[in-house]
Structures are given as structure tokens and as C-alpha cells.
Amino acid sequence: MRKKLLLAGLLLIGTSSHALAQQATILINGVPVKQLYVDSEGRLYLTPGEGRKPVKIEIPTTSKTALSSKEKKIKISGKAFIHYDVDLKNPSHPNAFKLTRNYVELRGYFNKKDYFRTTLDAHQDDDGSYRTRLKYAYVYFSDVLPYTGVELGLAHRPWIDWEEHHGWLHRDVEETFIENHSGAGLINSADTGIDFKGKHGIASWEFGIFNGEGYHGEEESKHFGKSLEGRLSLNLFKGFILSGHTTHIFDLKGENMDRHIYQIHAVYNNPYLLVAAQYIWDKDDYHNATDVKQKGYSINGDLKLKTLTGYPITLFARYDSWNPNTGRPDDSRKHFVYGASYTLNPFVKFSLAQDRKIVKSNGGNDSNTFMAVTNVKW
């Protein structure tokens, strides 16, 4: 019996403060016990009596031992663009539900700033099947150079991701001007290589060396065969950013030429509106043919009605003008995108938009599409 009482005392002493707060009990021979008593010789008893005193149990209110860590080690997120598109150009008006983006992103953190990122993207092939491909797979190290971090692997290229966060905020509806084939259609957003990105004061910058073919193109260079790319942005005053961007792709696969892109971009953004404009000039130096020069511009704007009405509605519009060969006076294409979006919450946004392309050249066809889009982030 004495051994049982001693064990009971030890159990009570080892009980956590949370358990005591809930008035936890122990059982001895099936009998619940909430209090023990001790005599002058240190013997424990279940009941009070002469010469017996209640056992005083003291438990520290704080602990220096960390039971768990709040530091984030793994982050999983995703994004999807769900479309319902109607072809207004075709008299029969074919329509379809589409999934134009489905990202699943995984980041594994080495510390608070450095991590490895993997992003998978689902896309639809010509046969209608949805397939998954790798969009990003890079390791990021912060502060490799003064105020500059680096992505190494299948990484961001310097321009498109920046514009999607600063100038054209409706990637769920349409791609940026430089990427979209209704506009310039010169480069895409990711490639295998090394990308340096930094920020200090009013300036932000990004530059890197890449294969040049993009994340869905295989490298096949004959000589140097790489792409040198860079961006410099200056926040000249509150809300206004002026940027310059250039890309030089050598031995572009399947094209037998070098591509040289120059771009200037300006954006003004405040709680009421956003206005952005850009001009792009490109020269394609063919190795065994006449060089081709391309140029064009894009203007887009957002009218943010939430600041005026209290409703999270944005009206947006964009106009692209592109000449794919300045040596042909009648070679051009115009592109219009306009619509409205409603932000349900930080995770879901709905948009209605019309996307129209008018082609004046030997190649390409006009198009006119109405779309209802759901943008989901998680």
C-alpha cells in the first residue's frame, strides 16, 4: 500500500499544470484520489488524520524547454484559372470549360529566407488530355550579393513575373504583352539558368543567364547559345515606376537566328486606378537570311471601384499593337482585352472579359472570345 501511495505522489507531482487545472484525478485500486497527506516521518496517506498534513504540490509556470517550433519548414500552395470561353468569331459559337493554369507549389525552407521551390503546372495538349509539366524548380539563396538573392535551376526570367505583379494584374484572363501570341509573343516566363534579383532604395533589379528556349523548349545551341537578360526598375515617386528590360538570345532553337529585345515600361498605381504603358523593339538576326525587325506597344488600365463604392470591383482594359515585320507595311495585329473583376475574398476572384484579335498580315487569323474566369489561390 505504501508503495502505491508513493507512486501516487510522484504521479501527482509530475502532472502538468494543464491537467491540474482540469482537476485531474488518479485511481488507486479503482478509488479516485485528488489529495494525499504526509506525516512527520514522510509516510503518505489517502485520508487526513492527526499529525498528517496535505501534500503541497508546486509546478513551475514556465518552461525553458521548447516543445515545438513555429519556424516554417514546408509550405504548400496552389493556383488555378478556370475558364468558360465562348468563340464569338465562329457563327456556331462553340464554347467550353477550360483549365488554363493549375499550379501546385512546394517550398522546403532551409531557414527563414533560403528554400527550394518546385512548381508543377497542368496544361491541355492538342489531343485534349491534361498533362503535368515542371514550371519552376530552383534553389533560392538570399543576400548572395549586396541586397541581391539568386535563383538557380528552372527559374524566373527577369521580366514577366515582375509585370504580372506591377503592371498587368489579370494573368488569369490573358498573358502579358511580351509573352502572348496575340501581342508580341517573344519570350515566356521561366527558363533553366541562374537569376539574380535584388532591391535597395528606389531601385529593384533582376538579371541572369538562361538556356533561352524557355521552360517548354529543349536547349540545342551550336555555339554560346544562351540568353542574357536583365531588368532595372526605379520607383521615381510614390506609385510611379519606370523600368527598362532587355533580352539577348543566341542560337534560338529551330529559328537559326539571334534575338535582341529592348523594352521600356512605365506604370502608375494608386488606390483609385492603375495605368501602364510599354514599348518593345526586337531585332531577329538570322544567320542565313534577311534580318527581321519587330516593334509595338501596349497600354492597359484598371479602375478600382472599391475605393469609391465599397464593392471590390475592378474595370480593366488593354490595347496591344504589334508589327511582326517592319519591312512589310501591311503586317500588323491589334489586340483588345476588356472586362470587369470581382474579388470575393483573398483566395477567389471572378472576371468577365472579352478578348479580340485583329490580324492584318499574311499569317494568323482574327479571333473574338468572351470568357468567364474564376481565379483560385490556396
N, C-alpha and C positions, 0 to 999 in steps of 0.2 A: 504493500500500500504506500509506504514511504517513497519508494522509487517512482510510483505513479504520480504522487504529489510533486516530487522534484521535477519530473518530466513536464507536468502541467505548468509549473512555474516557469520553466525555461521556454515553453511554447508561448506563454503569455508575454514574457519579456521580449521574445523575438517577433511578436505580432506587429505588423506595420501600423502606422498612425491612422491610415485609412480604415483598416479593419477595426481598430478600437473605436473609431468614430462611428462605425456602424454597430457598436456594442456586440462584437463577435463573441461567441462562447466556445468552450471546448467541452468535450464529453469524456467523463471518466466512468467506466462501467455503465455507459448509457445515461449517466446523470449529467445534465448541463451545469457547468461551473463558470461563474462570472467573477468570483473573488476568492483569493487564498489568504491564509493567515499564517503568521510565523510566531514561534515562542522565543524565549530568551536563548535557547540552545540552537536556534536555526531550523527547527523542525517545521514543516508546512502542514496546515490543516485546512479542511474544507469548510469548517464552521467556526464562528467566533467562540471565545471562551476566556477564562481567567488567564491573564498573562500572555494572551495572544493579541498580536497587532496585525492590522491589514497590511498586506504587501504593497509597498509603494513602487509603481512601475513608471519609469521615465524613459521616453523615447525622443531622440533628437528631432527637432522640427525641420532641420535642413540636412542635406547630404552633399558631400563633396564628390560623390561618385556619379558620373553621368550614366543613366540607364539607357539612353538612346540619343542619337544625333539628329539634329534638324537640318544638317547640311545636305543639299540635294545632290544625289549621285546619278540618278537616271531620270530623264524627262521624256515622256511620250506625248506626242501631239499629232494633229492631222488637220487637213483642209480638203473640202470638196466643192466643186462647182457643178450644180445640177441644172441642166437647161431643158427648156421646151421651146424648140425652134420651128418656125413656120416659114417656108420658102415662098415669098410673095412674088418672085420673078416668074415662077412656073405657074401657068394657068390652072393646073390641078392643085396647087398649094399643098405639096407634100409637107408633112410635119412629123416630128419625132422628139421623144425624150432622149437626152444625151448626158453623158458624164464627161465633161471636158477636162476636169482635173480631179484626182483623188490622191492626195499626199498622205503618207504615213511616215512620220519623222521620229527618230530615236536619237537621243543625245546621251552620251555617257561622260560624266564630268570627272576630271582628274582632281580638280579643285574648284573654287568658285568661278574662275574665269576660263580655264582651259578645258576642252572637251573634244570628243569625236562625234561627228554627226553622220547619220545615214538617213536618206530620204528616198522612199520608193514612190513611183508615180504610175498610175494606171492610165492607159490610153487605148483607143479603139483602132484596130487595124482595118485595112480595106475590106477584109472579109467579114467584118462586124464583130470579131472576137475582142474582148478586153484583155490586154496583156499588161504585165507589170515590168517596168524598167527602172534602172537606177538613175535618179536625177542628181543627187548630191551624195558624196562620200568623202569627207575630208576631216583632217585633224586641225583644230584651231589653237594657236598659241597667242596669248595676249602680250603686248609690250615687247615684241621681238626687237623692234627698232624704236627710237623715241616716239611715243604716242601712237605706235603702229603695231597692229597684230597681223597674223598671217594665217591663211587657209592653204593647206597642202593636200592635193588629191583632186577629186572631181568637185570643183569649187565654183563659187560665183564668179562671173565675169564683171568687170567694173561698172557697167552702165545700167543694165535693165532692172536689176533688183533695186537699185537706188531710185530710178524713175518711178517704179511701182509704189514706192513709199513716200515720194515727194511731189511728183508731177501728175502722173496718170494713176488715179486711185481705183480704177474699175477694171482690173485684170480679169475678174470673173465674167465680164461682158466681152472684152476684147483685149488682145495683146497690145504692147506698146508699138509706137510707130516704127521704130527701127527693126523690130522683130516681125511684125505682122506682114504677111504677104499681100494684103490689100494695100499696105503702105510701102515702106522701103524694102522690108524683107531681107536685111543684110546679114544679121547675126542672131544667135539665140542666147539664152541667159546663163548657161553653165558650160564648163569645159574642163578637161583634165589639165592641171598645171599648178602654178603657185600664184596666190593672190594676196597682195599686201593692202591693208586698209587701215586708215587712221583718221584722227580728228584732233584739232587743237585750235583754240581761239575761234576765229570766224571761218576757218578753213577745214574742209574734210577732203580726203584724197583716197584713191584706190588705183593700184597698178599691178600688172602681173604678166607672166609668160605662160602661154597655153598652147595646146596642140593646134587649135584653130578651127577644127572641124565641128566643134560643139559636142554636146553630151550624147547625141544620137548619130554621130559620124565617126568613122574609123580613121585614125591617123595613117597617112600614106605620103610622107614627104620625100622628095628627092634630094634636097639639099638641107638648108636650115629648117625650113618647113614649119616654123612656129608662128604664133601670133603674139605681138607686143601690144598691150592695151593699157589705157590709163584714163583716169578722170580726176579733175580738180574742181571743187565747188567752194564758193565764197558766199557766206551769209553777210551781204553788204549792209543790210539794215533789217530790222525786225520783220520777218515774214518773207523777205526777198532773197533769193539765192540765184546766183549766176554761175553756170557750170560750163566747162569745156571737156570734150571727150574725143579720144582718137583711138583707132584700131588699125593695125597693120598685119595682115595675114599673108604669109608667104607660102607659095605652093599649095593653094587651096585645093583639096582633093576633088578630082573629077572635073575641075574647071580650067586647069592648065594656065593659071594666072595668079598674080599677087593683088590683094585687095587693100586699098588705103581709104579709111573712113575718117572724116573730120566732122565734128558736131559742136554747136553752141546751143545752150538751153537756158531759159530763164523762167522762174516761177515765183509768183506772189501768192501767199496763202495767209488768210486771217479767219476769224470765226464766222464771217459772213460769206466769203467767196474764195475761190482759188482760180487763178488764171496762169496758164503755162504756154510757152511757145518755144519751138526749136527749129533749127535749120541744119540739114545734113547734106554734105557733099561727099561723093565717093568716086574714086578712080580705080578701075579694074585694068591692071597692066597684063595683057595677055602675052604669053611667051611666043606664040606663033601666029598671032592675029592682031587686028587693029584694036587699040585700047578703047575702052568704053567709059564714058563719064556719066554719072548719075547725080541727081540733086533733087531736093524737095524740102517741104516744111510741114509742120503740124501745129495746130492751135487747139487747145482744149480749156474748158472751164467748168467749174462747179458753183452752183448757187445753193448755199446751205440754209434751208428754211427753218431749221430748229431754233436758231438764234432769234428769228423773227416771229415764229408761230408756236414754238414749243414742241412741234412734231418733228421727229427725226427723219425728215425727208430731204433728199438732195436732188436737184435737177442738174443734169450734166450733158455736155455736148462736145464733139471733137470733129475737126476737119483736117484731113490729110491730103496733100498734093504731092505727087511723085512723078518724076520723069526718069524712066529707067534707061534712057539713052538720049543724051542731049544732042547727038548728031542726027536724030530724027525729029523734026519739028512737030510731028503729029503723034509722037509716042508719049503718052501720059496716062495716069489714072488718078481719079478722085475717090476719096473715101469719107463717108459721113457716119458718125455714131452719135445717137442722142437718146435720152431717156430719163428715167427717174428711179431712185432707190429709196428703200425704207429700211432703217436699221431697227430690227426687232429687239435685239439685245447685243451684248458684246460678242456673241457667238453666231448669230444668224442675221443675214441681210438679204432682202428681196429686191430685185430690179426688173423693170420693164424697159426694153430698148429696141431701137431699130438700127440695123447695120446695112448700109448701102454702099456698093462699089460701082463706079462708072469707069469703064476702060476705053481709052482711045488709042489703040495700038494694034499691031498685027496679032499679038498673043494675048490671051486672057479673055474672060467673059464678065459681063455685068452680073451683079448679084444684089438681092434685096431680101433681108431676113428680119423677121420680127421674133424677139426672144423674151421669154420669161425665165429669170435666173434666180436660183437660191444659192447663196454663198454660206457655207457652214464651216466653222472653225471649232476645234475642240482641244 
